Amino acid sequence: MDTSSAVWQHRTPAESAGTVEDTDRPEATDDVDGTAVAGRDGQPDPESSAGDRADLRLGRSIASLIALAAVAVVYVLHAALPATPFELPFGNPQAFRTVVPEGWGFFTMSPRTPDVLVYGARADGDWRQLTVGAHEGPASLMGLNRRNRSQGTEVAIVANQLRPEEWSACEREPLDCLSALRPREVPVANFSTLRSVCGEVGLVMQDVLPWAWRGLPTEMPSKVVRVVVSC
């Protein structure tokens, strides 16, 4: 007699029923391939399904933001280009230049561009700095206060009224050169809405100190001019 047949014949009905139940029971599926994990009753796990839906919504949101940012960059670049036959749908370059006046050149400006500092003349002959602090400093609320940006436009309005030959070369401390100058005979006008540069002032256009020379007591060459600004 076959041994396996004898063992099967000696099983009790309860054992046989348990064997069939174990065979028909659905196995839990792994969630590696993205399918929900099935429970003992064969239904998807609610917690796993909710997590998958949340991940899917997050992925769609990130993809949408990336797409919107890419479209915005394309429109800004197109507005900064010279005349071109290529047009974008609903494109109005003038409107984009109004909303984003800096354009792409704002981010590609050379870090070696000379800074223009403004000093106000005191009654005792000394000078006080009128230039607003760094844009990212605490005084500017870490960039939320745009006052220093508006002052840059204000200084440009004043400086553009000066001829290149009116600037004096300076090889020493700029304030010493300013003190040795006489104010420009004809005043210049400040047409800005917010005016912080008024009266007798000195403008200093100085080259940026190279990073490699940061530890040296070097005074970079500059150009200075002393003017009277009417507000």
ChimeraX attribute file (.defattr): number of C-alpha atoms within 10 A of each C-alpha:
attribute: neighborCount
match mode: 1-to-1
recipient: residues
	/A:1	5
	/A:2	6
	/A:3	8
	/A:4	8
	/A:5	9
	/A:6	10
	/A:7	9
	/A:8	10
	/A:9	9
	/A:10	8
	/A:11	10
	/A:12	9
	/A:13	9
	/A:14	8
	/A:15	10
	/A:16	11
	/A:17	11
	/A:18	11
	/A:19	11
	/A:20	10
	/A:21	11
	/A:22	10
	/A:23	10
	/A:24	9
	/A:25	11
	/A:26	14
	/A:27	14
	/A:28	16
	/A:29	14
	/A:30	11
	/A:31	13
	/A:32	8
	/A:33	7
	/A:34	10
	/A:35	14
	/A:36	21
	/A:37	20
	/A:38	18
	/A:39	14
	/A:40	12
	/A:41	10
	/A:42	13
	/A:43	12
	/A:44	16
	/A:45	15
	/A:46	13
	/A:47	10
	/A:48	15
	/A:49	15
	/A:50	12
	/A:51	12
	/A:52	16
	/A:53	11
	/A:54	11
	/A:55	11
	/A:56	11
	/A:57	12
	/A:58	12
	/A:59	11
	/A:60	12
	/A:61	12
	/A:62	11
	/A:63	12
	/A:64	12
	/A:65	11
	/A:66	12
	/A:67	11
	/A:68	12
	/A:69	11
	/A:70	11
	/A:71	11
	/A:72	13
	/A:73	12
	/A:74	12
	/A:75	18
	/A:76	20
	/A:77	14
	/A:78	21
	/A:79	23
	/A:80	18
	/A:81	11
	/A:82	7
	/A:83	8
	/A:84	7
	/A:85	6
	/A:86	6
	/A:87	12
	/A:88	12
	/A:89	6
	/A:90	7
	/A:91	13
	/A:92	13
	/A:93	18
	/A:94	12
	/A:95	11
	/A:96	18
	/A:97	14
	/A:98	10
	/A:99	11
	/A:100	13
	/A:101	15
	/A:102	12
	/A:103	18
	/A:104	16
	/A:105	11
	/A:106	9
	/A:107	8
	/A:108	8
	/A:109	9
	/A:110	9
	/A:111	9
	/A:112	10
	/A:113	11
	/A:114	15
	/A:115	13
	/A:116	18
	/A:117	17
	/A:118	20
	/A:119	20
	/A:120	21
	/A:121	19
	/A:122	11
	/A:123	7
	/A:124	6
	/A:125	8
	/A:126	13
	/A:127	18
	/A:128	13
	/A:129	13
	/A:130	17
	/A:131	17
	/A:132	17
	/A:133	13
	/A:134	13
	/A:135	17
	/A:136	12
	/A:137	11
	/A:138	12
	/A:139	13
	/A:140	16
	/A:141	11
	/A:142	12
	/A:143	15
	/A:144	11
	/A:145	15
	/A:146	12
	/A:147	14
	/A:148	16
	/A:149	13
	/A:150	17
	/A:151	19
	/A:152	14
	/A:153	12
	/A:154	19
	/A:155	20
	/A:156	13
	/A:157	16
	/A:158	21
	/A:159	17
	/A:160	10
	/A:161	12
	/A:162	14
	/A:163	8
	/A:164	10
	/A:165	8
	/A:166	12
	/A:167	16
	/A:168	15
	/A:169	16
	/A:170	19
	/A:171	11
	/A:172	13
	/A:173	12
	/A:174	22
	/A:175	17
	/A:176	12
	/A:177	20
	/A:178	24
	/A:179	15
	/A:180	9
	/A:181	14
	/A:182	10
	/A:183	16
	/A:184	15
	/A:185	9
	/A:186	9
	/A:187	15
	/A:188	20
	/A:189	14
	/A:190	21
	/A:191	12
	/A:192	16
	/A:193	9
	/A:194	12
	/A:195	14
	/A:196	17
	/A:197	23
	/A:198	16
	/A:199	15
	/A:200	17
	/A:201	23
	/A:202	28
	/A:203	22
	/A:204	24
	/A:205	20
	/A:206	20
	/A:207	16
	/A:208	15
	/A:209	15
	/A:210	11
	/A:211	7
	/A:212	7
	/A:213	9
	/A:214	9
	/A:215	7
	/A:216	8
	/A:217	7
	/A:218	11
	/A:219	14
	/A:220	15
	/A:221	16
	/A:222	22
	/A:223	21
	/A:224	22
	/A:225	23
	/A:226	25
	/A:227	22
	/A:228	21
	/A:229	18
	/A:230	15
	/A:231	15
